[in-house]
Amino acid sequence: MRLRHFLTLRDFTPEELGALINRAIELKAMHDRQELYQPLPGKVMAMVFEKSSTRTRVSFEATMAHFGGHAIFLSPRDTQLGRGEPIEDTARVLSRMVDIIMIRTYEHEKIECFAAHSQVPVINALTDMYHPCQLLADIMTYVELRGSIQGRKVAWISDGNNMCHSYLNAAVQFDFQLTIACPEGYEPNSAVLEKAAGHFTLVRDPATAARDADLVVTDVWASMGQEDEQNTRMQAFQRFQVDNAIMAMAKPDALFMHCLPAHRGEEVSAEVIDGPQSAVWQEAENRLHAQKALVEFLLSAKTP
C-alpha cells in the first residue's frame, strides 16, 4: 500500500470515507464494551501544534494510548514550522523518527510542503483552509443518530472559514446539499466553491438556509488569530445566531452541531446548544473514534 496522507477529505475516495465512518462506529462500540484493541504497539505519533487545542490534543493522544502506541506533543515552543529550519528539513528528520505525524497549523501550504517531504503519513488536524478531522466526527455523528447523510440538506450558518471549506468538500464526497448563510464579504474561498459546484447554495439569510434542513451547523465568529477582527465580526454576524427561531425553520428532527469551543449568546443560544436537538457532545467524543479509524487506516500497511 502506497504512502497516504489526510490533508483534506478529497484525499480519500467516497467509498474509503464511507468505510472509515463505519469503522469508526465499530471502534466506538468496541471501546464502549471495554474491549482491549491495541493494533499499534510501539508505534509513535508526533503531534505538532502551532495552534493550541483541547479536543485535538486529547483525542489524538488518547487514540495512540488506546492503540498501544505513544504520542509526542510538540508545542509552538518546541518547533516552529518554517521559522529557522526549513519545513522540508523538519519533515525529513521527524518522519525518520516516528510512524505518523499530526499537524495543527495556520497556512495550509505548510502542511502540504511537510507532507511532500515526509516518509510517513501526515494528518491535517486543522489549517486556516481545512479541518477534515472534524468533518469525520460530524458525519459519523449524523450517521449514528439519523442514518446516511446522502441526499440530506445541511445548513452552514457562519463564516466561510476552514470548517465551511471542509463542509463543502464533504457535500461532494458524501453527496449532500449544503446551504451556506454568511454576511457579504465573508464568503468561502472561490476555488473551494468552484470544486463543490452543484452541491451548495449561498444565501444571506440564516432562516432561508435553515429551512427544511436536516442538520444545522455553526462556528465561532472570530477564530484563533482573528482577535483583532472581533468587534467588526460581532457587528457583521449579529443576525446569524442559531437560536430557537432558526432551529424552528429546520425539520422537526434536525440536529445541531458545533465544533467547539462555543460562545453562548453569540453564534448560538444556550437554549439550542444545551437543548434536545444538540449533538455537540456526541460530536466532540466522536473525534476520538473517527481519528482512531483514520490512524488505523493510514498505518494499516505498516501494522503487523
Wavefront OBJ file of the C-alpha trace (Angstrom):
o trace
v 0.000 0.000 0.000
v 1.410 3.394 -1.005
v 2.008 6.209 1.458
v -1.217 8.130 2.112
v -1.825 11.480 3.758
v -5.043 13.071 5.040
v -4.841 16.779 4.308
v -8.418 17.220 3.068
v -11.438 14.967 2.623
v -10.601 14.833 -1.076
v -7.502 12.739 -0.336
v -9.814 9.743 0.148
v -12.451 8.358 -2.185
v -16.134 8.495 -1.179
v -16.004 4.733 -0.708
v -12.985 4.993 1.590
v -14.651 7.737 3.609
v -17.819 5.671 3.986
v -15.800 2.682 5.166
v -13.902 4.940 7.571
v -17.150 6.159 9.147
v -18.409 2.586 9.540
v -15.109 1.526 11.069
v -15.219 4.465 13.500
v -18.668 3.368 14.677
v -17.344 -0.181 15.117
v -14.308 1.023 17.080
v -16.580 3.114 19.298
v -18.710 0.075 20.075
v -15.560 -1.897 20.962
v -14.458 0.947 23.228
v -17.864 1.064 24.930
v -17.617 -2.695 25.556
v -14.168 -2.056 27.071
v -12.548 -4.422 24.590
v -8.760 -4.215 24.552
v -7.654 -3.496 20.999
v -4.030 -2.466 20.530
v -3.014 -2.805 16.874
v -0.151 -0.284 17.080
v 2.274 -1.433 19.818
v 5.491 0.517 19.666
v 4.165 2.979 17.067
v 4.791 6.678 17.703
v 2.813 9.729 16.609
v 4.355 13.194 16.567
v 1.737 15.860 17.333
v 2.945 19.214 16.003
v 0.964 22.204 17.280
v 1.328 25.786 16.113
v -2.280 26.363 17.185
v -3.382 25.093 20.588
v -6.462 22.902 21.113
v -8.090 20.852 23.842
v -10.056 18.335 21.772
v -7.419 17.783 19.113
v -4.603 17.018 21.508
v -6.619 14.803 23.849
v -8.337 12.837 21.080
v -5.130 12.038 19.182
v -3.127 11.303 22.328
v -5.898 9.021 23.606
v -6.020 7.321 20.199
v -2.397 6.268 20.428
v -2.717 5.246 24.085
v -5.760 3.070 23.347
v -3.979 1.515 20.359
v -0.913 0.601 22.436
v 1.289 3.265 20.883
v 2.689 6.577 22.067
v 2.212 10.244 21.184
v 4.796 13.022 21.453
v 3.364 16.517 21.945
v 5.357 19.291 20.282
v 4.095 22.722 21.316
v 4.675 26.010 19.467
v 7.710 26.475 21.720
v 9.192 23.114 20.688
v 9.039 23.539 16.921
v 8.194 26.419 14.627
v 7.359 25.270 11.138
v 9.175 27.347 8.571
v 10.971 29.526 11.124
v 14.643 28.733 11.311
v 14.794 25.197 9.962
v 13.013 24.821 6.623
v 9.767 22.840 6.637
v 11.302 20.360 4.204
v 14.156 19.580 6.607
v 11.857 19.241 9.611
v 9.703 16.794 7.664
v 12.683 14.739 6.511
v 14.079 14.437 10.042
v 10.869 13.966 12.027
v 9.462 11.355 9.653
v 12.581 9.219 10.160
v 11.876 9.042 13.903
v 8.119 8.461 14.143
v 5.447 6.442 12.340
v 2.788 9.102 11.750
v 2.586 12.875 12.132
v -0.352 15.099 13.054
v -0.045 18.838 12.385
v -2.225 21.737 13.533
v -1.001 24.940 11.952
v -2.006 28.141 10.177
v -1.149 28.187 6.462
v -2.361 25.140 4.560
v 0.699 25.406 2.319
v 2.879 24.462 5.289
v 1.236 21.084 5.756
v 1.264 20.416 2.012
v 5.003 21.110 1.931
v 5.558 18.984 5.011
v 3.635 16.022 3.560
v 5.535 16.266 0.275
v 8.802 15.634 2.149
v 7.568 13.173 4.788
v 8.271 9.450 4.734
v 5.235 8.705 6.945
v 1.519 9.626 6.825
v 0.638 13.214 7.703
v -2.752 14.206 9.159
v -4.216 17.690 8.923
v -5.522 18.447 12.402
v -6.532 21.958 11.259
v -5.197 24.646 8.983
v -6.629 28.019 8.037
v -8.186 26.367 4.976
v -9.496 22.986 6.177
v -10.462 20.952 9.244
v -11.137 17.469 7.804
v -10.858 15.505 11.062
v -13.781 17.452 12.499
v -15.878 16.544 9.471
v -15.205 12.847 10.032
v -16.610 13.258 13.539
v -19.587 15.304 12.310
v -20.566 12.824 9.608
v -20.065 9.917 11.991
v -22.393 11.583 14.499
v -25.085 12.185 11.899
v -24.887 8.586 10.672
v -25.173 7.284 14.241
v -28.242 9.381 15.006
v -30.050 9.705 11.669
v -28.509 7.287 9.166
v -26.944 8.167 5.833
v -26.390 11.848 5.120
v -26.585 11.290 1.373
v -29.254 13.492 -0.185
v -29.836 15.434 3.042
v -29.813 19.205 3.454
v -27.168 20.753 5.695
v -27.259 24.426 6.711
v -23.982 26.175 7.481
v -24.678 29.465 9.280
v -21.392 31.214 9.953
v -18.189 32.443 8.355
v -16.890 30.919 5.126
v -13.931 29.553 7.080
v -11.933 26.310 7.250
v -14.913 24.403 8.651
v -17.117 25.722 5.859
v -14.496 24.646 3.298
v -14.460 21.163 4.781
v -18.268 21.033 4.707
v -18.095 21.954 1.013
v -15.702 19.060 0.434
v -17.948 16.795 2.493
v -21.002 17.780 0.432
v -19.240 16.423 -2.649
v -17.720 13.341 -1.034
v -20.831 12.296 0.935
v -23.303 13.631 -1.655
v -25.490 16.050 0.307
v -26.701 19.597 -0.326
v -25.091 22.420 1.642
v -26.727 25.819 2.094
v -24.301 28.473 3.331
v -25.530 31.619 5.072
v -22.890 34.259 5.694
v -22.638 38.052 5.564
v -21.316 39.734 2.442
v -17.547 39.757 2.497
v -17.254 36.531 4.495
v -17.826 34.021 1.701
v -15.853 30.779 1.361
v -12.796 30.627 -0.875
v -13.873 30.837 -4.524
v -11.704 27.901 -5.606
v -13.251 25.656 -2.959
v -16.723 26.785 -4.024
v -15.927 26.045 -7.648
v -14.900 22.473 -6.861
v -18.199 21.933 -4.994
v -20.398 23.205 -7.826
v -23.831 21.594 -7.785
v -23.662 20.721 -4.084
v -24.118 24.131 -2.451
v -26.259 27.264 -2.358
v -25.036 30.601 -0.971
v -27.582 32.849 0.757
v -27.524 35.876 3.082
v -30.443 34.950 5.339
v -29.886 32.309 8.065
v -33.601 31.454 8.201
v -33.540 30.675 4.485
v -30.520 28.423 4.967
v -32.141 26.567 7.856
v -35.493 25.983 6.135
v -36.152 22.207 5.930
v -32.555 21.408 6.913
v -31.675 18.024 8.378
v -28.578 19.423 10.080
v -27.726 22.953 11.215
v -24.085 23.800 11.893
v -22.295 26.914 13.105
v -18.904 28.019 14.396
v -17.393 30.923 16.323
v -17.479 34.274 14.549
v -13.802 35.047 15.226
v -11.362 32.150 15.191
v -7.896 31.949 16.723
v -5.712 34.547 15.043
v -8.669 36.822 14.255
v -8.875 38.518 17.639
v -8.207 41.930 16.125
v -11.339 41.473 13.981
v -13.576 40.587 16.936
v -15.605 43.816 17.059
v -16.033 44.032 13.285
v -17.137 40.420 13.098
v -19.563 40.800 16.003
v -21.360 43.515 14.070
v -21.289 41.648 10.744
v -22.649 38.389 12.204
v -25.186 39.711 14.716
v -28.104 38.411 12.587
v -26.502 34.976 12.254
v -27.021 33.478 15.708
v -28.512 29.985 15.664
v -31.379 30.266 18.147
v -34.715 28.539 18.636
v -36.289 30.577 15.841
v -33.663 29.399 13.372
v -33.945 25.771 14.502
v -37.728 26.016 14.116
v -37.165 26.588 10.400
v -35.378 23.242 10.097
v -37.039 19.850 10.076
v -38.502 18.739 13.418
v -35.842 16.041 13.807
v -32.949 18.252 12.646
v -29.696 18.076 14.569
v -27.485 20.952 15.691
v -23.686 20.701 15.622
v -20.776 22.936 16.589
v -17.076 22.003 16.505
v -16.447 23.823 19.837
v -15.422 25.825 21.739
v -18.755 27.664 21.625
v -19.708 31.154 22.749
v -23.252 31.005 24.095
v -25.123 34.172 23.282
v -23.032 34.840 20.173
v -23.091 32.301 17.332
v -25.511 30.018 19.218
v -28.037 30.483 22.015
v -27.740 28.467 25.196
v -31.202 27.018 24.536
v -30.004 25.447 21.288
v -26.572 24.122 22.238
v -27.899 22.713 25.517
v -31.217 21.659 24.020
v -32.628 18.324 22.793
v -31.562 18.798 19.158
v -27.939 19.421 20.045
v -25.482 16.640 19.167
v -22.351 18.589 20.099
v -21.204 16.377 22.978
v -21.513 13.179 20.955
v -19.865 15.045 18.091
v -16.939 16.030 20.334
v -16.495 12.478 21.639
v -16.534 11.136 18.120
v -13.337 12.997 17.298
v -11.631 10.184 19.219
v -13.309 7.324 17.412
v -13.167 8.836 13.921
v -9.470 9.575 14.334
v -8.855 6.059 15.577
v -10.291 4.761 12.320
v -8.197 7.273 10.381
v -4.918 6.389 12.101
v -5.625 2.669 11.746
v -6.265 3.153 8.022
v -3.161 5.248 7.394
v -0.894 2.829 9.273
v -2.531 -0.370 8.019
v 0.291 -1.100 5.573
v 2.809 -0.992 8.423
v 0.734 -2.799 11.011
v 1.534 -6.491 11.710
l 1 2 3 4 5 6 7 8 9 10 11 12 13 14 15 16 17 18 19 20 21 22 23 24 25 26 27 28 29 30 31 32 33 34 35 36 37 38 39 40 41 42 43 44 45 46 47 48 49 50 51 52 53 54 55 56 57 58 59 60 61 62 63 64 65 66 67 68 69 70 71 72 73 74 75 76 77 78 79 80 81 82 83 84 85 86 87 88 89 90 91 92 93 94 95 96 97 98 99 100 101 102 103 104 105 106 107 108 109 110 111 112 113 114 115 116 117 118 119 120 121 122 123 124 125 126 127 128 129 130 131 132 133 134 135 136 137 138 139 140 141 142 143 144 145 146 147 148 149 150 151 152 153 154 155 156 157 158 159 160 161 162 163 164 165 166 167 168 169 170 171 172 173 174 175 176 177 178 179 180 181 182 183 184 185 186 187 188 189 190 191 192 193 194 195 196 197 198 199 200 201 202 203 204 205 206 207 208 209 210 211 212 213 214 215 216 217 218 219 220 221 222 223 224 225 226 227 228 229 230 231 232 233 234 235 236 237 238 239 240 241 242 243 244 245 246 247 248 249 250 251 252 253 254 255 256 257 258 259 260 261 262 263 264 265 266 267 268 269 270 271 272 273 274 275 276 277 278 279 280 281 282 283 284 285 286 287 288 289 290 291 292 293 294 295 296 297 298 299 300 301 302 303 304
